[in-house]
């Protein structure tokens, strides 16, 4: 069997809020509560399990999502409609801009727990 990422836990202040926030941006549906988790299943079968924890125990993480050009357009419109501040870079030095790394488009934006979310339409380095 080849090695695959199956799931990861995303620590947040409110599991439902964070799961539904990302689900809305990506055009997905947050799942039903399962134990302490709200799952969000991605197209490649990886599940993001959102877990509520005390705010002081959250360490900001980075999550990047490879999406199509059409999905980017839709997600980007949702981000703008919600007034979410977005950046062309992970260091938040280029607000309100899109990057065009590797011939694609990409943006960074925070989720409700302070995690850094990234949307890209081409993998970095030309990897497929």
N, C-alpha and C positions, 0 to 999 in steps of 0.2 A: 504494500500500500504506500502511495506517495504521501508525504507530509502536507497537511493542510491546516490552516487556522480554522477552527470550528466556531469558537465564540470568545468574547472578551467581556469583562465587566467594566462598565463606565460608572465611576462613583460620582454622585451628584446630590444636590440638596433635595430635589424632588424628582423621583424617578419618572413619574407620569409627565410632568412638565418638560423635562429634558428629552424624553423619548418622543413625545408628540411634536416638540419643536423641530427636531431633526427630521422626523417622518414628514412633516409638512414641507420643509425645505426641499427634501429629496423626492417628494411625491410618493411616499410609501405609507404604510399603515402600521402604527404601533400595535403590538400584540396585547393579549390579555395578560394580566398579572400572573406571574408564575413564581410562587414563593415570594422572596423579596425583590424580584426583578420585573421590569417591563421590557420585553424583548422587541428588537427591531431587526428583522431578517433582511439581509442584503441579497442581491441577485446571484452572487456567487456562493450562497449558502452560509456565509458567516453571519452569526447572530451577535448583535450588540445588546448586552444585558445591562440595563440601567438600574442602578441600586441606590436608594436613598441612604445617605450617611450624614453625620454631623459636618457642617460646613468647614470646620477647622481641620478635618481629616482629608479634605480634597486637595490633591496635588494636580495642578493643571497638566493635561496631556494634550497630545496632538493627534488628530484623526484626519486622514486624507482620503477623499473619495474620487475615484476615476469614473467620470460620467460622459455621456455623449454630448455633442454640441447642442442638440435639441434639448436635452435634459438640463444642460448648463443654462440655456436661455430661460427656461421655465423657473429653475431654482433661483437664478439671479433676479428675475422679476419678483419672486416671493420675498427675497431678502430686501430688495428696495422698497416693496410695498409695506413691509413691517418696520422700515426705518432702521434696519440693522446696519451698523457701521461695518464696512468691509475694507480690506486692504489688498494690495498687490503683492505684499511681502509678509513673511512670518514675524518680522520685528515691528510691524505696525508703523512703518515710517512713510508708507505711501497710501494714505487713506483715500477712499473713493476711486481707486484705480484697479484695473485688471492687469494681470501679467500675461505675457505671451510666450512663456517658456516652452522650448521645444516645438514651436509652431502651433501650440494650443492656447487655451485660455485658462486662467486660474485666479482664484480669490481665496482670502482667508477671512474668517469671521468668528466671533466668540459665541459659544452657546450659553444657556442660562447659568451653568455651573462654572463658567470661566475657561472651559476647554477651548483649544484652538482648532477650529474646523477648517478644512481646506477642500475646495472643489477644483479638480483639474480635468481637462479634456484630452490631454496627452500625458503618458507616463514620462517622468523625468529621465533624461539620458537616452531617450529613444527606446527604452525597454518595452517589450510587448507583454 
